[in-house]
Amino acid sequence: VTEYVHADPHEGNLRVGDDGRVVFLDFGLMDRMDFGLMEKCSEGIRHVLNRDWLQLSRVFQDVRFTPTPMMRNTAYGKSRKPNYEPCTLEEFAVEVGIQIEAEAGGQSRFGAMATALKTLSSRYLMLTPPFVALLSRTFLTLEGLLGNDPVLAKEYNVYRVALPFALR
């Protein structure tokens, strides 16, 4: 695990070196990520696997993906112009759990979580710092590579694969 995020990890940008290690190519979509932020992302992985939506919601705040206090759009369904008012983190966490669990693959695919959070973004304020875009692209690219293998596409769980690294 390094401080770097490679946001374009497809088969054209990866090679296996003579020593068996993966070698990354094309560093155009790459950035550094603070170690503390990586630790928070690791926490988030554990909370998804444990279905601990309140702790996951706290991680969202810690990494500034959502504001503190949490803000709900009280104009949702009434107006195109949002009107944000504070709400409890517990309320948001319940909605996160409902939305993620409603998505096919919500607890195994990052893309499903991204879809769930996109749905919630019309009802709650999401800040989406730049590192979120890079991480999203990384995981969505990796998940896209699975489409060619029906067994992997069905059984692969990005969070379980990442868990050993999250526990380091």
N, C-alpha and C positions, 0 to 999 in steps of 0.2 A: 504494500500500500504506500502510495506516494502522495504528495501534495498536488498532483496534476490530474486534470480531468481531460480525457481525450474524447471529444464529442462526435467523432466520426469513425467509430470502430467497426467498419465493414471489412469484408474479406479482401478488398483491394488495398486496405491500409494496414493489414496485419500479416506478419510472417512468423514462422517458427524458426528460431535461430538454430545453429549447429548444436548448441548446448540444451535445446529443448524449450528454452524460454520464448515467450511471445515478444516479438519486436514490433513496435508501432512505427508506422510511416505517416507522412503527411500531417504536419503539426499545425495546419491552418485553423482548425477548430479545436483549440486546446487552451486551457487556462490553468492558473494556479488556484488552489482552494485551501484556505486556512485550515490548519489541523483541527481547531475547535469546531469549525463548521462541519468537517468530515465526521467528527465524533457525534455531533448532533444528528447527522444523516444516519449514522450507525444506530443511534437510539431509535430513530424513526422506523428503521427496518425491524427492529425487535418489537416495537409497539404494533406494527401492522400484523406481524405473525401472532402476537398475543391478543389481537383485537382490542387493544387498549387505546380507544379513540380519544380519550381525554389526554393521555400522555402524548399521543401523536399530535394532538392540537396544541399542546404546550411547546412541542418541538417546532411546530410551524411558527409559533410566536418567537421562540428563541432565535430562529434563523431569519426572522423578519419576512417570512412568507405571508403572514397575516399580522395585523396590527395588534397592539396592546393599548387600550382594551379592544376586544373583538367588536367588529362593527357589522350590524345587520342592515340590509337595505329595506327600509319600511315601505318604500314605494314599489317593491317588487310586485309585478302583476297589475299595477295601477298606472304607472307612468314610465316613460323611457328614461327619464332623468332620475338617477338614484338619489335617495335620501338616507344617509347612513346615521344610525344611532347606536350607542353602545348596547351590547348584549352580553350574556355570560358566556364564558368559554365552555361551560358544561352544555349549554344549548347548542353551540356550534359543534361540539364533539359528538353529540347524539346524531346530528344531521350528517356529519362526516361518516359515522358508522353506517347509518342507513344507506347513504349514497354509495359507499364503497362496496358494501355487501350486496347491493342491488345490481351492481355491474358484473357481467360475466367475467370471471378472472380477476375480480376486484382485489383478492388477496394473493394473487400469484403473478399478475402482470402489471408492470408500471404504467403501461398505456391505459389500462382500465382505471387505475387510480387517477391518472391525469384527466380522463374523461369525467370521472366522478367529481373531481375538484373544479373542472371547467363548468359543470352543471351548477355547482354550489356558488360559483363566482358571480352569478346574477343575484344571489340572495345575501352574500357576505362579501366584504371587501377583502380582496387578495392583492398582495403587493408585488409578487413575482420578481424578486431580484435576479440579476443576470445569471448567477450560477445555477438557478433553477432551470433556465432555458437550456444551458449546457448539459446538465444532468439529465433532463428530460430527453434531449436529443440522443445522448449516449444510450440510455436504456431503451428507447424506442427503436433505435437502429439495431441494437443487439436482439431485441424481440422480433424485429422484422426478419432477421437472418434465420429464425426458427421456422418460418413459414414453409421452407422447403422440406422439412422433416416432420411428417405428421405425428410421430410419437413424441418428439421433443415439443412440438407446438402444443400438444395436449397436456403433457406431464411437467414441463419446465415451470419452475416457480422462481422468479428472479429474487425474491426475498429469501427463500431458503438457500439458494446458491450464494447469496451475499452474506448470509448470517455468520459463517466462520470468520470472515473479514471484519464484520461488525463487532464480533466478540473480542478481537485482538486489543 
